[in-house]
Amino acid sequence: MSRTLGDFGESIALEYFINNKYKVTKTNYRTKIGEIDIIAKKDKVIIFVEVKTRKNNKYGLPREAVTLKKQENIRRVAQWYIQEYKPKGYNYRFDVIEVYYNQSSHQINHIESAF
């Protein structure tokens, strides 16, 4: 997948979260062990979000690209975030946003507590 398509998907996901009253605290949170696309808060929950963008399902559903290895890495990066910022009184959740893109439109599928 091209970086441009991935960037597009992340911008659509970001817009989705803002429009749905999430407070986005970080985008592209990077550490030496990995990255989380979006970190947001809503209703005393911190949501760690992986965004996957596809033009079609030729290579499977976008969510299928979030393998167990990828999930483990996202969890480790989330632990890094929690140690760095020490948020108090929050629960945590891991979501996946699937963005389907074509030239005339896009569709979003928000999978809460995906893993």
SULPE-V751642 format. One record per helix or strand of 2 or more residues. SS is the DSSP state (alpha for helix, beta for strand). FROM is the first residue (numbers start at 1). TO is the last residue. If there is no record, write none. Layout:
<<SS FROM TO> <SS FROM TO>>
This chain:
<<alpha 3 19> <beta 23 31> <beta 34 42> <beta 45 54> <alpha 62 65> <alpha 68 85> <beta 91 102> <beta 105 111>>
